[in-house]
Structure formats: structure tokens, C-alpha cells
Amino acid sequence: MPLSRRHLLLALAALGTAPLLTAKARAGTPPVYAEGGLAVDGTDVVAYFTEGRPVAGDPAFTHDWRGVTWRFASAANRDAFAAEPERYAPQYGGYCAWAVSEGYTASTVPEAWRIVEGKLSLNYPRRIQRRWERDIPGRIAAGDANWPAVLE
């Protein structure tokens, strides 16, 4: 059974080599992280703001934006996103906020999230999220300085 990028990165992270691989693999990285063309593993990004938790999106409620498909739990959430995608889309194209602050891209999981100053940030895994949370303002400043150059 082939490994997904996320599983490969997790295995490499355990070996301490994930930053090296992702730094080399990022040339031409898409602007939005999406496995199989699906953003945030199909999680409704509007629900982070309205329900305060990750909620699985329904394949019946989708919106295509920035070359990927976004799923939503309801038509109302889909419509809210379609009207203001920049308001709801995660920072750094949905890539791990900690990784971007370090100068590379990495996958994320919907469960490792935080809204700071009205912006959704994702991480992978929760262990990395705890590192990111030790200095959120500093990590955001570093991430903003590195984004979008980390995609090149």
C-alpha cells in the first residue's frame, strides 16, 4: 500500500529528516495544501469560526477555489466561504504554520488548529502545534516573512 505524503513526512519526522525532504520537495509547491485535490482533508473551514471545532464537510456542499475543492457541512457555510474565501481559508495555504515559520512546507491535520486575530492556522501534528503556540506572535511574524517564498 503506497504511503501518502503525510504518512511519509510523519515517518521522516520521527527520523529527524522531514525538513530536509520538504525543503528539497517544495520546488513548484502548489499554493494550497490539498491531498487529492481536497483542501483541509475535507474539513469545513467556516465551522472553525462558527462552531469552534473542525467539522467534516459534506461532498454535497463544495466550492472550488485556488485550484482545489473545499467541502462544507452546509450550503450556508459554502456560501459564506464563496463570498469571502480569504476570511475563512487557513493561513499559508493550509500548510503547517510552524513549518512555514521555519522556512519550509509540511502537511497539516484538521485537529491541530487555532484562530489568532481572526485568522485560521493549521499545524501537523499537535506536538508541533504546541511548539508553535510557545511563541505565536514570533511564529506568525516568521511565517508571514517566509510566505509565499517557501512555495518556490
C-alpha positions as CSV (number, residue, x, y, z in Angstrom):
1,M,0.0,0.0,0.0
2,P,1.6,3.3,-1.0
3,L,2.2,5.9,1.7
4,S,0.5,9.3,1.5
5,R,2.7,12.4,1.7
6,R,1.5,13.0,5.2
7,H,2.5,9.4,6.4
8,L,5.9,9.7,4.7
9,L,6.5,13.1,6.4
10,L,5.5,11.7,9.7
11,A,7.9,8.8,9.3
12,L,10.7,11.1,8.2
13,A,9.9,13.5,11.1
14,A,10.5,10.6,13.5
15,L,13.9,10.2,11.9
16,G,14.5,14.0,12.0
17,T,14.8,14.3,8.3
18,A,11.4,15.9,7.3
19,P,12.8,19.5,7.0
20,L,15.4,18.2,4.6
21,L,12.9,16.4,2.4
22,T,10.3,19.1,2.4
23,A,13.0,21.8,1.6
24,K,14.0,19.8,-1.5
25,A,10.5,18.8,-2.4
26,R,9.0,22.3,-2.3
27,A,10.0,23.5,-5.7
28,G,6.8,24.2,-7.5
29,T,4.7,23.6,-4.4
30,P,1.0,24.3,-5.0
31,P,-0.3,27.5,-3.3
32,V,-2.9,25.5,-1.3
33,Y,-2.1,22.2,0.5
34,A,-4.6,19.6,-0.6
35,E,-4.3,15.8,-0.8
36,G,-6.1,14.5,-3.8
37,G,-7.3,18.0,-4.7
38,L,-9.3,18.3,-1.4
39,A,-8.5,21.2,1.0
40,V,-8.1,20.6,4.7
41,D,-8.9,16.9,4.3
42,G,-12.5,17.8,3.5
43,T,-13.0,19.8,6.7
44,D,-15.4,22.7,6.7
45,V,-13.1,25.7,7.4
46,V,-16.1,28.0,8.1
47,A,-17.1,25.7,11.0
48,Y,-13.8,26.5,12.8
49,F,-15.2,30.1,13.1
50,T,-18.8,29.3,13.7
51,E,-18.7,26.1,15.8
52,G,-15.2,26.4,17.3
53,R,-14.1,23.0,16.1
54,P,-13.3,21.0,13.0
55,V,-16.4,19.6,11.3
56,A,-16.3,17.2,8.4
57,G,-17.6,18.7,5.1
58,D,-20.3,17.1,3.1
59,P,-19.4,16.2,-0.6
60,A,-22.8,17.7,-1.5
61,F,-21.5,21.2,-0.5
62,T,-18.3,22.1,-2.3
63,H,-16.7,25.2,-3.7
64,D,-13.6,25.3,-6.0
65,W,-11.1,28.0,-5.1
66,R,-7.4,28.3,-5.9
67,G,-7.4,25.1,-7.8
68,V,-8.7,22.8,-5.0
69,T,-12.0,21.7,-3.8
70,W,-13.3,22.9,-0.4
71,R,-16.1,21.0,1.4
72,F,-18.6,22.4,3.8
73,A,-21.1,21.0,6.3
74,S,-23.9,23.2,4.9
75,A,-24.9,25.3,2.0
76,A,-24.8,28.4,4.2
77,N,-21.1,27.7,5.1
78,R,-20.3,27.1,1.5
79,D,-21.9,30.3,0.5
80,A,-20.1,32.2,3.3
81,F,-16.8,30.9,2.1
82,A,-17.6,31.6,-1.6
83,A,-18.4,35.2,-0.6
84,E,-15.2,35.7,1.4
85,P,-12.7,32.9,0.9
86,E,-9.8,34.9,2.3
87,R,-11.6,35.4,5.6
88,Y,-12.0,31.6,6.2
89,A,-9.2,29.9,4.3
90,P,-6.3,28.9,6.5
91,Q,-3.1,30.9,6.6
92,Y,-0.2,29.8,4.4
93,G,-2.4,27.9,2.0
94,G,-3.3,25.4,4.7
95,Y,0.4,24.3,5.1
96,C,1.7,23.8,8.6
97,A,2.1,27.2,10.2
98,W,5.1,26.1,12.3
99,A,6.9,24.6,9.2
100,V,6.3,27.9,7.2
101,S,7.8,29.8,10.1
102,E,10.8,27.6,9.8
103,G,11.1,28.2,6.1
104,Y,9.5,25.0,4.5
105,T,6.1,23.5,3.9
106,A,4.6,20.5,5.5
107,S,1.1,18.8,5.6
108,T,-1.5,19.5,8.3
109,V,-4.2,17.8,10.2
110,P,-7.6,19.4,10.8
111,E,-7.4,18.7,14.6
112,A,-4.3,20.9,15.1
113,W,-5.7,24.4,14.6
114,R,-6.0,27.8,16.2
115,I,-7.7,31.1,15.3
116,V,-5.4,34.0,16.1
117,E,-6.6,37.6,15.3
118,G,-9.4,36.2,13.1
119,K,-7.1,34.0,11.0
120,L,-7.1,30.2,10.9
121,S,-3.8,28.5,11.3
122,L,-3.2,24.7,10.9
123,N,-0.3,22.5,12.1
124,Y,0.8,18.9,11.9
125,P,0.8,17.2,14.3
126,R,-0.4,18.5,17.7
127,R,3.1,18.1,19.1
128,I,4.3,20.7,16.5
129,Q,1.3,22.9,17.3
130,R,2.4,23.0,20.9
131,R,5.8,24.3,19.7
132,W,4.1,26.9,17.5
133,E,2.0,28.0,20.5
134,R,5.1,28.8,22.6
135,D,5.6,32.0,20.6
136,I,2.6,32.6,18.4
137,P,3.4,36.3,17.6
138,G,7.0,35.4,16.7
139,R,5.9,32.3,14.6
140,I,3.3,34.3,12.8
141,A,5.9,37.1,12.0
142,A,8.3,34.5,10.7
143,G,5.6,32.7,8.7
144,D,4.5,36.0,7.2
145,A,8.1,36.8,6.2
146,N,8.6,33.4,4.6
147,W,5.2,33.2,2.8
148,P,4.8,32.7,-0.1
149,A,8.6,32.3,-0.9
150,V,8.5,28.8,0.7
151,L,6.5,27.7,-2.3
152,E,9.4,28.3,-4.7
